[in-house]
């Protein structure tokens, strides 16, 4: 079965005679892309994400493809008989890691989301914010080919929200597809490769003529000099703007939350690119 997921003429309703949530939905989240799903409450966004995550099945139509998928639900079941570290270690083992490697990866993700202090806290005693950090960590631990996020930023503190944005950039940079719903229109604004709205019982792709939210928040401008080869595809996917300022010299603009991922793509390219300067909010650092 192909790895790439595809929804073909999918419809979903609950009960034999229940009303249709939506019908005739076609969606194919391509590798290395970010897809945003929008729509008013109650239109079926979460239902659609559950179909993508293969947690729910369509009433009609087909879902094909079998990518390695991870899902962060809108409400994470926190009352589990594990500590935070124990739960993540268990899932790492489920994904095929040795116990030692699973525990190391679990600790790394808890550290990234600022939750190391809660590593040995029972899941049932975690706050909403700490529980949500475990929820996103369990999804990222799987290194998924398809990452499905349903209001995953809700409950996270500012640093953890930025870290999740970085993690999303990392997943698309290595070729994963990411599909997300978020109530904040500024979330990853301007970064999506495709945007859809659930309305009138089906899925509509946003066209260029429809209004979009402008990119928001601090940005970095990075100037690099490098080989005759083109810029790495990962860097081009992350940048909101690129400009060739001289022979083999380029200026790239990127949201600050994604700058470290872009720099890593440039510095680990073969051959690597040389970083000439980095500017944030009008200040230049060399």
N, C-alpha and C positions, 0 to 999 in steps of 0.2 A: 504494500500500500504506500502511495506517495506520502512524504513527510509533510508537505504543505497542506494546510487545512482549507477546505472550501465548503461554503454553504450554498446549496443550489435549490432555489424555489422553496425555501424553508418556511414553514408556518408553525405556530404554536398556540394551542388553547388548552384550558384545563377543564376536564370533563367532556363527556361525549357531546353534550349540547351547550357547553359553555361558550362565551364569546371569544372570538379570536383575539389574541394579544397582538399578533401581527401575521402577515402572510406574504408570500412571494419575495422573501428576502434572499438576496444574492450577496455574498461577501467572501473575499479571498485575501486574508492578511498576508501579504508577500513577505518573504524573508528580508531582514534588515530595514523594516519600515515601522513607523509609529502611526497608529490609527486611533482617532478620537471618535467616540460615540456620544452624541448629545440628544437632548429631548426632555420635555417636561416630565415631572414625576408621574409615575403610573403608566407610561407609554410602552414599557417593556424592555428598557435598557438592561436591567439586571438579568432578565430572562434570556436576552440575546447573549450576554456574556456567559451565562451558564451553558448555553448550547455550544459556544465556542470552546469552553473548557471541558466539554463532553460529560458534564455533571447531569445535564438534562438531555432529553431526546426530543427531536421535532415530532409534531403531530403529522406533518406532511413534508415532503421534500427530502433532501439527502444532505448528510454531513460526511465528507470524505477527507482522507488524509489522516496521518497519525504522528504529528510532531510531538516531541516531549514537551508536555504542557504543564504550567504551574498557574495557580489561580489564587488571588486574594479576594475573598468575598466581602460584601458590604458589612456583614456581621460575622466576626470570627468566633468560633466556639472555644472560649477561653477555659471553661471548666473541664480540663483534661487532666488525667492522673499522671502528670509529669511536672518536673521543673522546666523552666524555659530552656536551659541547656540540654536537659535530658530529652525534651521533645524534639529539638532540632537535631540532636545527635541521632535519635531514632530514625528521623526522616532521612538524614544523610545515609544511614545504613540501608534504608529502603531503596534509595537511589543508587546503591551499589558501592558506596565508599566503605573502606574498612572502618572499624570503630574509632581507631586513632585519627584517621583522616576526617571522619565525620565530626568528631568532637572538636578538632582543630578548626574546621570550616564553620561549625556552629559558633564557636567562640569569636572567630573573625567577624562574622555578621553581627553578632551582638555588640561587638566593639564598634563596628562601623555605625550602628544606629544608636550608640550611646546607652546601651542597655546591659553592659557588663555587670553592673552592680546587682542586677536582678537575675543573673544566670542561674542561681540556685533557689530562686523563689518559686513556689508552686504556681502553676498557671492560674489556678483558681483565685489566687491572691494578688494577681497583677492588676494594676490600674488599666483603664481603657487605653491610655497612650502606650504603656509598656506592652500590653497584649497586642496592640496593633504593630509594634515593632517586631514582635515574634512572628506575626502573620506575614509581614512582608519578607522577613528573613527566611521563613520556610519556603516561600516561593522562589527566592533568588538562589537559595542553597542548591536547588535542582539544576541550575544552569539551563533553564528551559529554552527550547526552540520557539515556543509560543508562550508569552507571558500575558495573562489576562488580569487586569486590575479594576476592581469595582469600588470606587471611592476609597482607594487604598491610602490616600493622604489624610483622611479624616482621623483626628485624634493624635496625629504626630506633632511633635514640637518643631520649631523652625529648622533646627539643624537636621533633624531626621527627615523632614520634607525635602530639604535640599539634597540629602544623601540618597533618597529614593529617586529623585530626578537624575542624579549622577548614575545610579544603577540602571535606570531605564536607558540612558545614553550608552552605557557600556554594553547592554544587551543588544541594542540595534547595531552598535559598532562591530560586534562579532557575528552579526548575521541573523539574530533572532527577530521575530515579529512581536510587537507589543501592541495590545489593544487596551484602551483605558476609557473609563467614565470618571468624571470628576465634576462636582457642583460648582467649582471655581473656574470661571472662563479664562482666568489668567494662567491656570495651570498648564505648563508647557505650551503657552500661546505662541503660535507661529512655528512650532517645531513639528507638527504632525504632517506626515506625507499624504494622509487622506483623512477627511472629516465627514462624518455621516450624522444625520438627524433621524431619529425614530419619530414619525408622525403619521397620522391618518392610517394607522395600521400597517405601515411598511417602512422600509429603510430608504432614505434619500441621500445621495451623495451631494455634498456641498459643492457648488460650482464657483468658478472664479468671480462670477458676478455678484455672489452673495457676500454680505459683509463678514469680515473676519476680525478677530481680535488681534491687535498689533502685539508683537513681542514685548514683554514687560520685564522689568527688573534689571539688575546690574549686568552689564556685558563686558567682555574682555576683547581687546583688539590685539592680535598676535601677529607679528611680522616674522617671516621665516625665509631662509635662503637655502636652496637645496640643489639636488641633482637635476639633470635634464628630464627625468621621469616626471609624469604628472603627480599632483598631490595625491596622497593616499585616499582611496574611496571613503574610508572611515572618517577622515577629517572633513571631506566635502559633505558628508551626511550630517555632521554635527554643526557645521558653520552656518550661520544665518546670512552671511555675505562673504564673498571673496573678491579680491582685486589683485591683479598682477601689476606691481608698482615698478618693477625693473626686470631685467633678464634674470630668471630663476629666483626672483624675490616676490613673495606674495604676502598680502595682508588679509587675515581672516578675522571675522567677528563671530563671537560665540557667547551664549549665555554663560555668566560666571560659573553657574553650577555645573556646566559641562566642560569647562576649560581644561581641567586636569585630564579628562578622557581624551580630548583633542590633542593635547600636548603629548600624551602617551602614544597616540597613533602616529604622530610626527616623529617622535624620537625613537620609536621601535621599528619604523619603516626600514626597508632594505633597498638602497642605502638610506641612512637617516637624514632628516632635515635639521638644519641649524636654526635655533631660535634666536633671532636678532633682538627682539624687544617684545615686551608685554605691557599693554596699557589698560588700566581700569579706571573708569569714571574720570577720564581726563588726566590721570597721572601716569607717567611713563617710568617703567622699571627696566633696567638693562642687566 
